[in-house]
Amino acid sequence: MVLIKKVILFIFSTWRRTQLLALRVLAKLHIISTPYHPLPWVNLRIKKNREKSIFDRWQCIEEQIQESRSSVLDVGCNVGYYSISLARKGHYVVGVEGGWASVAIATCARDVLGVHNALFHRLDLTPDNIDSLPSFDYVIMLAVFHHWCRSYGKEPGITMLKTLCRKVKKGIIFETGQPDTASRKYVDALPDMGDDVLEWLLNFFTAEGFNSAESMGYFQSRHLIVARR
Ligand SMILES: C[S@@+](CC[C@H](N)C(=O)[O-])C[C@H]1O[C@@H](n2cnc3c(N)ncnc32)[C@H](O)[C@@H]1O
């Protein structure tokens, strides 16, 4: 029985490795979208400078989620670098992502690594379904808000973010393309954040009932914010 179990596990893991390899080849050939994250544990790498900024952000996120076994929602998780990193630390993580290929890569990498406490799901968050999300101790939402504003409009984007804030029990870690630094197509889509984008962002989260909101740094022309209950 034990031997049969081992054989089945081996077949499953080999199947996942093969799927992961096939997805990476498709991404290299630009048939599916290129991963935004590295997954160093399975040797998936991206450009050095992008990798560094993702690792730097991870250091900030890691410092903010000190409690063990928190529940974390990773909005627009892409191929899951932050989700898998958090799960490896023992947190229960749900990664929600609109791109099927990114979800497939994240899921295969998770299975190859034998990480059991991360769940990835393919879901386009919209103004209609955002309220159906459950509450989490922490939400991380990096580089997604400007996509919402572009897809659904400024006001619906802001309403979605406000709805998401209501799902946060302890803290939210947030970053967005900014009107002062984003490319034209996003500048036009984003709300006017005035001359001081950082102040606008901090005021937004305090107005949403967070007790504190502060910047953790400035990465690739964007403020990384943490707001806590
Ligand atoms: C620029 S990437 C950021 C990835 C990751 N959050 C980070 O900052 O490293 C934006 C991701 O959000 C996803 N996304 C954008 N709009 C979305 C939506 N409405 N619902 C779910 N995922 C979305 C995209 O597919 C993409 O993977």
The ligand as an ORCA input file, in Angstrom:
! r2SCAN-3c Opt
* xyz 0 1
  C       1.170     43.916    -12.866
  S       0.715     42.328    -12.364
  C       1.104     42.370    -10.629
  C       1.375     41.005    -10.047
  C       1.628     41.009     -8.538
  N       0.472     41.416     -7.795
  C       2.817     41.881     -8.225
  O       2.683     43.057     -7.967
  O       3.934     41.375     -8.250
  C      -1.044     42.483    -12.288
  C      -1.727     41.124    -12.131
  O      -3.085     41.320    -11.762
  C      -3.903     40.507    -12.575
  N      -5.218     41.169    -12.680
  C      -5.471     42.378    -13.249
  N      -6.776     42.658    -13.151
  C      -7.346     41.627    -12.493
  C      -8.686     41.344    -12.083
  N      -9.689     42.185    -12.337
  N      -8.931     40.181    -11.430
  C      -7.925     39.310    -11.179
  N      -6.636     39.534    -11.540
  C      -6.357     40.670    -12.191
  C      -3.152     40.406    -13.897
  O      -3.547     39.267    -14.643
  C      -1.701     40.345    -13.438
  O      -1.265     39.040    -13.180
*
